[in-house]
């Protein structure tokens, strides 16, 4: 996250930060993301949260509704950062995409 903050600052991009790990995130917000990008792009399958999920939960995350529920209740599963722009979403740290903003 710090790299993203630094890149936004260096490129003069104003932003509003929402810490969904601390403040949570609504299922409606996740639905709006899924309408723009494939759900698989949002799920961090490298982290401990994913690895600690029961296999049954991981097996059923292929359905949008199940994925939304699991992500809303386990916000550490959500890849960071997610930057919403007028042109679309930047999912994960992408310095070049931030530079183009």
N, C-alpha and C positions, 0 to 999 in steps of 0.2 A: 504494500500500500504506500509506503514512503516513497518508492520510486515513482509511482503514479502521481502522488502529490507534488513531488519535485518537478516532474515533467510538465504537469499542468501549469505550475508556477513559472517555470522557465519559458514556456511558450505563451504566457499571458492569457491563459484560458481561465475565465471565472467559473467557479463551480460551487455546488452545494453538496456537502458530504452527508450521507445518511449511513450510519454504522449499523447495518442490519444484524451484525453479530451481537450487538448490545441492545439495540432498540427493536429488533424483530423486523419482519416484513410481512406484508399482507399477501394472502393468496391471490388477490386481484392484481397486485403488482407483478407477481410471478406470471400470471396468465397473460398480462400485456407483453412481457418479455417473450414468452413462448409463441405469441402471435407474430413476433418479428424474427425469431431464430429458433432452431431446433433445440429442444430441451437438453440434449446431450452436451451441448456447448456450455451449459451453465453448471453442470454437476462436476465437482472436484472429486474424482475417483482416486486421487493420489493421497489424500489426507487420511488421518486417523479416524475421523468421523465416519467416512465411508467404510473403512475397514472394520469398524466396530459395529456397524449395522448388522442385524441378523440377515442371514442369507436370503430368507424369505422376502424381506423388505427390499433387498437389492434386486432380487429376481423380478419383483413387481413394479419397479420404478420405470419400466418401459411405457407405462400408460401415463398420459399427461396429468390426469387427476391424482393418481397416486404420487407422481413425482412432485406435484405442487404441494400436496399435503406433507410429504416427507421433508421437502426443502423448507417449508414454512416453520416446521417444528424442529429442524436441525439446520440452522442457518450457516453453520460451518461447512455444510456441503456445497454451498454456493461459491462458485469461482469468484475471485476478487482481482481487481475491481470490475465492476460493471459500470460503464460510463454511458449515460443516455445523452445522445446528441440529436439535433434536428435531422441529421443524415442517417441515424440508426444507432446501433449499440456497438460499443467496444467491450469485448468480453475478455478479461485477463489483461495483464499489462502488455501494451503494444505501443512502444515509444514512437514509432513512425506514424501510427494512426493518431496519436495525441498531437504530434507535430503538425499534422495536416488540419487539425481543428482550427 
